[in-house]
C-alpha cells in the first residue's frame, strides 16, 4: 500500500525577495524552486505561464530548435507565490514527482 506524502517544504530561490516576488507574475516564469518532501527527497521545479511558454518556444524555433523542454516544468495560469503554493499539493496527489529525478 502506498503512503501519501503529507509534509513538504517549498524553497524559493535565495534572490526571491519582495521585489522579485512582485515582478514574477509580469515576467511569467520562475526557476530554481525546490520542493523538499518529508522522506528527504528534493526536486527542482520551473514555473511558466502560457504566454511566457509560447515566447520561449517561439525563440527556440527561431534558433533552429523546434521544441521547448525542461525537466520539472509546471505551467500555471499565473506564476506567483500563491499559485505555486496552491499547485504543489495537486502535483503531489497526481504523482508528478514520481516522474522526476530528485536533486542531490
HELIX and SHEET records of a PDB file:
HELIX    1   1 UNK A   18  UNK A   27  1                                  10    
HELIX    2   2 UNK A   50  UNK A   62  1                                  13    
HELIX    3   3 UNK A   81  UNK A   93  1                                  13    
HELIX    4   4 UNK A   96  UNK A   99  5                                   4    
SHEET    1   A 4 UNK A   8  UNK A  11  0                                        
SHEET    2   A 4 UNK A  29  UNK A  37 -1                                        
SHEET    3   A 4 UNK A  42  UNK A  49 -1                                        
SHEET    4   A 4 UNK A  73  UNK A  76  1                                        
END                                                                             
